[in-house]
Structure formats: structure tokens, C-alpha cells
Amino acid sequence: MQNILVDIDDTLADTQTAMLRYINQKSNQTYRLEELTREHRENTKLEYDKLAKEFMARPDLIARCAPYADALDAFRKLHGSGFVIHIVSSRREPLHDITLDWLREHGFADYVTEVHPRSSKQSGREFKCLISEKIRPVAAFDDTMEIAEALADMNITVYLIHQPWNAGESLPPNVHRSKTFAAAVNAFLSQDRASSAPAPPN
């Protein structure tokens, strides 16, 4: 069986929209989705980072984040093709229980083999690399450029979900940009079928 690593926030769930709503209620400036950069996501914008961390410490707010409309069907398709799905999210301890509840509520849990909890002692990048060393995924689905680069360095094929904060970045050869998780799954399964097809006769 082949393992697959799947992120949640802004891969399966539209977390950023809910986060921006919270941040813009608290901030003196207005942050717009299309203006977010890699620096916003990698904790170098101080006010944004502070408010983002406040939001991510609120299980009640995280619970209300909506899944992308086509994510569950793509998830089923991935599972139905025989892949073993591991949820590997950078969410910290206060969100572990609500994450399991969210996966059950929105129908993803039935197709997940394991949900790997992140320790607050680990960075998101370190955590995902450690889990990848353990499960040896054949592919990973994520929206964060830093994570995609780290996993690509481990020779893992990464499907990077296109978001404003990763737009314009040059990609390593084994990182493929996709508009949505569903599009990424279709691209991966098409590639997998092509690579496993028998060679034509001479």
C-alpha cells in the first residue's frame, strides 16, 4: 500500500478566509487574500503573525472553517484508488480534538488511516519531514511553499495547492502547482496511471 500525506488548512479547508475575517476585525489595517505573501505565512509579519496565532488557538473558530466544495469527492477518489491517506497538519495541541471532530463532521474521517498530531515543540516543517521519514509517502498535498520545498528535498512528489502566498515562486522539479486539492488529486492519479501502464509492444 502506498501512503499519501495530506494537509488540512487551505488544502482541504478554507481556513484563510475565516482567519482574515478574524484578523481584519482586530487590525487597524485591512488584509486581503490576494495580497498575502510567503512572509505572512512564514511568521515574519509581526502584527499579522500575532493575530493569526490568536485565531489558530481558538478551537471554536477552527471548527467553523468550511471544507472546499470539491475536496471530499477528491478525497474519496484518492482512497478509492487504493492509497493510504495520512492527515499531517501543522495544527498544535489545542486543536487536535477539534480536528478529529472536523474530519468526522465533514466526512473525511472514513477515508483516513491516521491523523498525526503535531507537538508544539516542533516547527511545521520539522513535523512534516519527520512524519514523512516515518511513512515514506509517494505524494504530499500542501499549500505552504516552505513545506513543499522541504518535502521535495526528500524526493517526495508534492502537489502545491495554488494560493496567493505561494504564487510566483519557482518550483523544484518534483513540486507541481494545482489550482485546488481536487485538481491536484486528478493530476496525481493521472500520472500514477500513466506510470503504471504497461509499456507498448515493440
C-alpha positions as CSV (number, residue, x, y, z in Angstrom):
1,M,0.0,0.0,0.0
2,Q,1.2,3.5,-0.8
3,N,1.0,6.3,1.7
4,I,-0.2,9.8,0.9
5,L,0.4,12.9,3.1
6,V,-2.5,15.5,3.2
7,D,-2.6,18.9,4.9
8,I,-5.8,20.4,6.1
9,D,-5.7,24.2,6.3
10,D,-6.0,25.8,2.9
11,T,-5.7,22.4,1.3
12,L,-8.9,20.7,2.4
13,A,-10.4,23.6,4.5
14,D,-10.8,27.2,3.6
15,T,-9.1,28.3,6.8
16,Q,-7.6,31.5,5.4
17,T,-10.9,33.2,4.7
18,A,-12.1,32.7,8.2
19,M,-8.7,33.8,9.6
20,L,-8.8,37.0,7.6
21,R,-12.2,37.8,8.9
22,Y,-10.9,37.5,12.4
23,I,-7.7,39.4,11.7
24,N,-9.4,42.3,10.0
25,Q,-11.8,42.7,12.9
26,K,-8.8,43.2,15.2
27,S,-6.3,45.1,13.0
28,N,-6.1,48.8,12.1
29,Q,-5.4,47.8,8.5
30,T,-7.2,45.5,6.1
31,Y,-5.5,42.4,4.9
32,R,-6.8,41.0,1.6
33,L,-6.4,37.4,0.5
34,E,-4.9,38.2,-2.9
35,E,-2.2,40.4,-1.2
36,L,-0.9,37.7,1.2
37,T,2.7,36.7,0.6
38,R,5.0,34.0,1.7
39,E,6.2,36.3,4.6
40,H,2.7,36.4,6.0
41,R,2.6,32.6,6.1
42,E,6.1,32.1,7.5
43,N,5.6,34.3,10.5
44,T,7.7,37.4,9.6
45,K,4.9,39.9,9.5
46,L,4.6,40.7,13.2
47,E,1.0,42.0,13.6
48,Y,-0.4,39.5,11.2
49,D,1.5,36.7,12.8
50,K,0.2,37.6,16.3
51,L,-3.4,37.7,15.2
52,A,-3.0,34.6,13.1
53,K,-1.7,32.7,16.2
54,E,-4.7,34.0,18.2
55,F,-7.1,32.7,15.6
56,M,-5.3,29.3,15.4
57,A,-5.6,29.0,19.2
58,R,-9.4,29.2,19.0
59,P,-11.0,25.7,18.5
60,D,-14.4,27.3,18.2
61,L,-13.3,29.3,15.2
62,I,-11.4,26.5,13.6
63,A,-14.4,24.2,13.9
64,R,-16.4,26.6,11.7
65,C,-13.9,26.6,8.8
66,A,-15.6,25.2,5.7
67,P,-14.2,22.5,3.5
68,Y,-13.6,23.3,-0.1
69,A,-16.7,22.2,-2.1
70,D,-14.9,19.5,-4.2
71,A,-12.4,18.3,-1.5
72,L,-14.4,15.4,-0.2
73,D,-15.1,13.9,-3.6
74,A,-11.4,14.1,-4.4
75,F,-10.5,12.6,-1.0
76,R,-12.8,9.6,-1.8
77,K,-11.3,9.2,-5.2
78,L,-7.8,9.1,-3.7
79,H,-8.9,6.5,-1.2
80,G,-10.8,4.5,-3.8
81,S,-7.7,4.3,-5.9
82,G,-6.0,2.3,-3.1
83,F,-3.9,4.9,-1.4
84,V,-3.5,5.1,2.3
85,I,-4.2,8.7,3.5
86,H,-2.4,10.3,6.4
87,I,-3.5,13.7,7.7
88,V,-0.4,15.6,8.6
89,S,-1.5,19.1,9.7
90,S,0.6,21.8,11.5
91,R,-2.2,22.4,14.0
92,R,-0.9,22.4,17.6
93,E,-2.2,20.5,20.6
94,P,-5.3,22.7,21.5
95,L,-6.7,21.9,18.0
96,H,-6.1,18.1,18.0
97,D,-9.6,17.1,19.3
98,I,-11.4,19.7,17.2
99,T,-9.5,18.5,14.1
100,L,-10.7,14.9,14.6
101,D,-14.3,16.3,15.1
102,W,-14.0,18.4,11.9
103,L,-12.8,15.4,9.9
104,R,-15.7,13.3,11.1
105,E,-18.3,16.1,10.7
106,H,-17.4,16.7,7.1
107,G,-17.0,13.1,6.0
108,F,-13.2,12.8,5.7
109,A,-12.6,10.6,8.7
110,D,-13.9,7.4,7.0
111,Y,-11.1,7.6,4.4
112,V,-8.2,8.4,6.8
113,T,-5.8,5.8,8.1
114,E,-4.1,8.0,10.6
115,V,-4.1,11.6,11.9
116,H,-0.7,12.6,13.1
117,P,-0.7,15.1,15.9
118,R,2.0,17.8,15.9
119,S,3.9,18.7,19.1
120,S,4.3,22.4,19.9
121,K,8.0,21.7,20.3
122,Q,8.2,21.1,16.5
123,S,8.0,23.6,13.7
124,G,5.5,22.7,11.0
125,R,8.3,21.9,8.6
126,E,10.2,19.7,11.1
127,F,7.0,17.9,12.0
128,K,6.0,17.1,8.4
129,C,9.5,16.0,7.5
130,L,9.7,13.6,10.5
131,I,6.3,12.1,9.6
132,S,7.4,11.7,6.0
133,E,10.6,9.9,7.1
134,K,8.3,7.5,9.0
135,I,5.6,6.8,6.4
136,R,7.5,7.4,3.2
137,P,4.7,8.9,1.2
138,V,4.6,8.7,-2.6
139,A,3.0,12.1,-2.7
140,A,2.1,15.0,-0.5
141,F,-0.6,17.7,-0.8
142,D,0.1,21.1,0.8
143,D,-0.3,24.8,0.3
144,T,2.9,26.1,2.1
145,M,5.9,26.7,-0.1
146,E,8.4,26.1,2.8
147,I,6.8,22.6,3.4
148,A,6.8,21.8,-0.3
149,E,10.5,22.7,-0.7
150,A,11.4,20.6,2.3
151,L,9.5,17.5,1.2
152,A,10.8,17.9,-2.4
153,D,14.3,17.8,-0.9
154,M,13.3,14.4,0.5
155,N,12.4,13.2,-3.1
156,I,8.7,13.3,-2.4
157,T,6.4,14.4,-5.2
158,V,4.5,17.4,-3.9
159,Y,1.2,18.9,-5.2
160,L,1.2,22.5,-4.1
161,I,-2.3,24.0,-3.8
162,H,-2.2,27.4,-5.5
163,Q,-2.7,30.2,-3.1
164,P,-1.6,33.9,-3.2
165,W,1.2,33.2,-0.7
166,N,2.9,30.7,-2.9
167,A,2.2,32.3,-6.3
168,G,5.2,33.4,-8.4
169,E,7.6,31.0,-6.6
170,S,9.9,28.9,-8.8
171,L,9.2,25.2,-8.1
172,P,11.6,22.3,-7.7
173,P,11.1,19.7,-10.4
174,N,9.1,17.4,-8.2
175,V,6.7,20.1,-7.0
176,H,3.6,20.6,-9.1
177,R,1.2,23.5,-8.7
178,S,-2.5,22.8,-8.8
179,K,-5.5,25.2,-8.6
180,T,-7.3,23.1,-6.0
181,F,-6.9,19.9,-4.0
182,A,-9.3,18.2,-6.4
183,A,-7.3,19.2,-9.4
184,A,-4.1,18.0,-7.7
185,V,-5.7,14.6,-7.0
186,N,-6.7,14.3,-10.6
187,A,-3.2,15.2,-11.8
188,F,-1.6,12.8,-9.4
189,L,-3.9,9.9,-10.3
190,S,-3.5,10.5,-14.0
191,Q,0.3,10.5,-13.5
192,D,0.1,7.3,-11.4
193,R,-2.0,5.5,-14.0
194,A,0.4,6.6,-16.8
195,S,3.5,5.4,-14.8
196,S,1.9,2.0,-14.0
197,A,0.6,1.3,-17.5
198,P,2.4,-1.5,-19.4
199,A,4.9,-0.4,-22.0
200,P,3.6,-0.7,-25.6
201,P,4.9,-3.7,-27.5
202,N,7.9,-3.1,-29.8
